[in-house]
Amino acid sequence: MIRIVSREFRPGSQYGEGMDNASRHRVVVVGAGFGGLFATKALRRADVDVTLINGTPYHLFQPLLYQVATGILSPGEIAPPVREILRRQRNVKVLLGTVTEVDVEHRTVTAIAPGTSYKVEYDSLIVAAGAAQSYFGNDQFAEFAPGMKSIDDALELRGRIFGAFELAELETDPAAIERWLTFVVVGAGPTGVEMAGQIAELAHRTLPGEYKNIDPSQARIVLMDALDTVLPSFGDHLSTAALRQLHKIGVEVELGTKVVSVDSDGIEVETVRGHQRIETFTKIWAAGVSAPSLSRQLAERTGAETDRAGRIKVNPDCTVPGHPEIFAIGDTVAIKALDGSPVPGIAPAAKQEGTFVAETIRRRLAGKAEPRAFHYHHQGSLAQIGKRMAVIDFGWIKLRGALAWWLWGIAHIYFLVGVRSRLSVALNWLWIYTRNQRSARLITSAGGESAIE
Ligand SMILES: Cc1cc2nc3c(=O)[nH]c(=O)nc-3n(C[C@H](O)[C@H](O)[C@H](O)COP(=O)(O)OP(=O)(O)OC[C@H]3O[C@@H](n4cnc5c(N)ncnc54)[C@H](O)[C@@H]3O)c2cc1C
């Protein structure tokens, strides 16, 4: 039974039937991202009551957030309601709430939601709270160079990107036009590369012909990174291919470039050539992740070690040291694969960990031997660069160009949650592929709040 230890919301508002077996083991899952959702689904036949608490009512498919930001997809297409996904699973209750505290002694979590707060007891806890953006100690950059972790972030960026073209059209001062038509993306990992590539495609393929005073194809798209390579995790061969493809679609790539300052009108960087300033209203941060506050708090409460990004160093079986009843998975944790390499912070890793900890709980309850260590199986790395351009590293084969692009598309449609999302995304992609038109260009604030101060 789920016992609400204290609550400030209306009695009986969400707690229905089907979960009132007092003897059942209670599993609380924090986070309905890839890790939490897959853990919950893998518990569907287990003799447990699951309470899934998520900060939003939806499951977010983060890999396609940049397509929301660049007007290809609508938010609903990558963010189906968690309740809908789990509607047939009888042993789960979904609660909206942000978990603010884990009381490891009394085995309760406290969550808040607008106008209310509540506590839920657990016998096993799975923390899958994802990651936050990191500005490497320069949080003041966030105002002028937003990151992309949520639907709100993506919509803010969409406003800034499409708004930049609108506001450029209104300008008469050539310097101001240039500043509106310069886009800087910081971070040349998959997110930054995909984002820069899509802004370039937008400027060069979608928007030309729509404006009278400006030529969108004159837009300057700069992708920068402190490292000296793009997509470093893909290896030299594919990094070089990706760099070539980025150049081909008109993205300027500045490597070995460290951001030292960001303001509303530009960005300042240190390079081997010295200090430089780029005048631009639109800066996008796609570099660095840090652990969410819940993960730091849990580490403090349990005495668990964390890595530099604040991620909990869990045991090989994903339990928090000293607490076999608490599992932490996904981007929230630092865990090593069997060969000693760090498990990457990507969706398949979070899914596999979710399934793994669910199996551990099932085996525990059945009195069977538990698996000692999580085995990460790397299925491959994929990044789209532009139309018919992508790179894929499956380990045993490396692909680039058009074939990689088709496989990238098929894989993403396959990994999306829900048939409706898959069909809708496929249709949108077909539209942009054949017509170069984007169906989700609605913006409500041109240029973004801080960009037009
Ligand atoms: C822009 C972007 C692009 C990416 N591209 C790729 C890609 O191409 N391929 C790939 O494999 N991976 C990609 N990733 C990484 C991938 O999305 C993550 O590794 C994966 O989502 C991690 O899953 P998770 O369950 O740990 O966290 P998430 O999926 O982030 O889920 C965390 C969930 O926890 C909830 N939450 C957080 N804190 C609380 C709290 N205190 N209380 C309640 N709920 C809480 C959040 O609302 C969220 O629903 C990308 C990530 C981003 C941001």
The ligand as an SDF file (V2000), in Angstrom:
LIG
                    3D

 53 58  0  0  0  0  0  0  0  0999 V2000
   19.5510   18.1610  -25.7240 C   0  0  0  0  0  0  0  0  0  0  0  0
   19.9030   16.7110  -25.4310 C   0  0  0  0  0  0  0  0  0  0  0  0
   20.1630   15.8580  -26.4730 C   0  0  0  0  0  0  0  0  0  0  0  0
   20.4720   14.5250  -26.2140 C   0  0  0  0  0  0  0  0  0  0  0  0
   20.7100   13.6710  -27.2680 N   0  0  0  0  0  0  0  0  0  0  0  0
   20.9030   12.3620  -27.0240 C   0  0  0  0  0  0  0  0  0  0  0  0
   21.0300   11.4530  -28.1050 C   0  0  0  0  0  0  0  0  0  0  0  0
   21.0080   11.8360  -29.2880 O   0  0  0  0  0  0  0  0  0  0  0  0
   21.1800   10.1340  -27.8120 N   0  0  0  0  0  0  0  0  0  0  0  0
   21.2010    9.6750  -26.5260 C   0  0  0  0  0  0  0  0  0  0  0  0
   21.2910    8.4770  -26.3100 O   0  0  0  0  0  0  0  0  0  0  0  0
   21.1110   10.5130  -25.4810 N   0  0  0  0  0  0  0  0  0  0  0  0
   20.9510   11.8450  -25.7000 C   0  0  0  0  0  0  0  0  0  0  0  0
   20.8200   12.7230  -24.6560 N   0  0  0  0  0  0  0  0  0  0  0  0
   21.0080   12.2030  -23.2910 C   0  0  0  0  0  0  0  0  0  0  0  0
   19.7780   11.4740  -22.8230 C   0  0  0  0  0  0  0  0  0  0  0  0
   18.6160   12.2290  -23.0800 O   0  0  0  0  0  0  0  0  0  0  0  0
   19.9480   11.2040  -21.3470 C   0  0  0  0  0  0  0  0  0  0  0  0
   21.1240   10.4510  -21.1550 O   0  0  0  0  0  0  0  0  0  0  0  0
   18.7710   10.4560  -20.7850 C   0  0  0  0  0  0  0  0  0  0  0  0
   17.6040   11.2330  -20.9040 O   0  0  0  0  0  0  0  0  0  0  0  0
   19.0290   10.1270  -19.3230 C   0  0  0  0  0  0  0  0  0  0  0  0
   17.9070    9.4920  -18.7940 O   0  0  0  0  0  0  0  0  0  0  0  0
   17.5590    9.7150  -17.2530 P   0  0  0  0  0  0  0  0  0  0  0  0
   16.3980    8.8560  -16.9610 O   0  0  0  0  0  0  0  0  0  0  0  0
   18.7780    9.5730  -16.4360 O   0  0  0  0  0  0  0  0  0  0  0  0
   17.1660   11.2600  -17.1430 O   0  0  0  0  0  0  0  0  0  0  0  0
   16.0760   12.0940  -17.9230 P   0  0  0  0  0  0  0  0  0  0  0  0
   15.6510   11.4310  -19.1520 O   0  0  0  0  0  0  0  0  0  0  0  0
   16.6370   13.4600  -17.9880 O   0  0  0  0  0  0  0  0  0  0  0  0
   14.8500   12.0800  -16.9430 O   0  0  0  0  0  0  0  0  0  0  0  0
   14.8820   12.6480  -15.6790 C   0  0  0  0  0  0  0  0  0  0  0  0
   13.4590   12.8560  -15.2320 C   0  0  0  0  0  0  0  0  0  0  0  0
   13.4680   13.1550  -13.8680 O   0  0  0  0  0  0  0  0  0  0  0  0
   12.5950   14.2120  -13.6040 C   0  0  0  0  0  0  0  0  0  0  0  0
   13.1140   14.8440  -12.3930 N   0  0  0  0  0  0  0  0  0  0  0  0
   14.2740   15.4880  -12.2290 C   0  0  0  0  0  0  0  0  0  0  0  0
   14.4300   15.8720  -10.9500 N   0  0  0  0  0  0  0  0  0  0  0  0
   13.3170   15.4420  -10.3160 C   0  0  0  0  0  0  0  0  0  0  0  0
   12.8910   15.5230   -8.9680 C   0  0  0  0  0  0  0  0  0  0  0  0
   13.6250   16.1070   -8.0420 N   0  0  0  0  0  0  0  0  0  0  0  0
   11.6790   15.0090   -8.6650 N   0  0  0  0  0  0  0  0  0  0  0  0
   10.9000   14.3970   -9.6010 C   0  0  0  0  0  0  0  0  0  0  0  0
   11.2820   14.2850  -10.8820 N   0  0  0  0  0  0  0  0  0  0  0  0
   12.4740   14.7910  -11.2220 C   0  0  0  0  0  0  0  0  0  0  0  0
   12.6260   15.0710  -14.8450 C   0  0  0  0  0  0  0  0  0  0  0  0
   11.4330   15.8140  -14.9550 O   0  0  0  0  0  0  0  0  0  0  0  0
   12.7590   14.0150  -15.9230 C   0  0  0  0  0  0  0  0  0  0  0  0
   11.5100   13.5850  -16.3830 O   0  0  0  0  0  0  0  0  0  0  0  0
   20.5370   14.0540  -24.8830 C   0  0  0  0  0  0  0  0  0  0  0  0
   20.2720   14.9370  -23.8310 C   0  0  0  0  0  0  0  0  0  0  0  0
   19.9500   16.2640  -24.0970 C   0  0  0  0  0  0  0  0  0  0  0  0
   19.6640   17.2090  -22.9570 C   0  0  0  0  0  0  0  0  0  0  0  0
  1  2  1  0
  2  3  1  0
  2 52  2  0
  3  4  2  0
  4  5  1  0
  4 50  1  0
  5  6  2  0
  6  7  1  0
  6 13  1  0
  7  8  2  0
  7  9  1  0
  9 10  1  0
 10 11  2  0
 10 12  1  0
 12 13  2  0
 13 14  1  0
 14 15  1  0
 14 50  1  0
 15 16  1  0
 16 17  1  0
 16 18  1  0
 18 19  1  0
 18 20  1  0
 20 21  1  0
 20 22  1  0
 22 23  1  0
 23 24  1  0
 24 25  2  0
 24 26  1  0
 24 27  1  0
 27 28  1  0
 28 29  2  0
 28 30  1  0
 28 31  1  0
 31 32  1  0
 32 33  1  0
 33 34  1  0
 33 48  1  0
 34 35  1  0
 35 36  1  0
 35 46  1  0
 36 37  1  0
 36 45  1  0
 37 38  2  0
 38 39  1  0
 39 40  1  0
 39 45  2  0
 40 41  1  0
 40 42  2  0
 42 43  1  0
 43 44  2  0
 44 45  1  0
 46 47  1  0
 46 48  1  0
 48 49  1  0
 50 51  2  0
 51 52  1  0
 52 53  1  0
M  END
$$$$
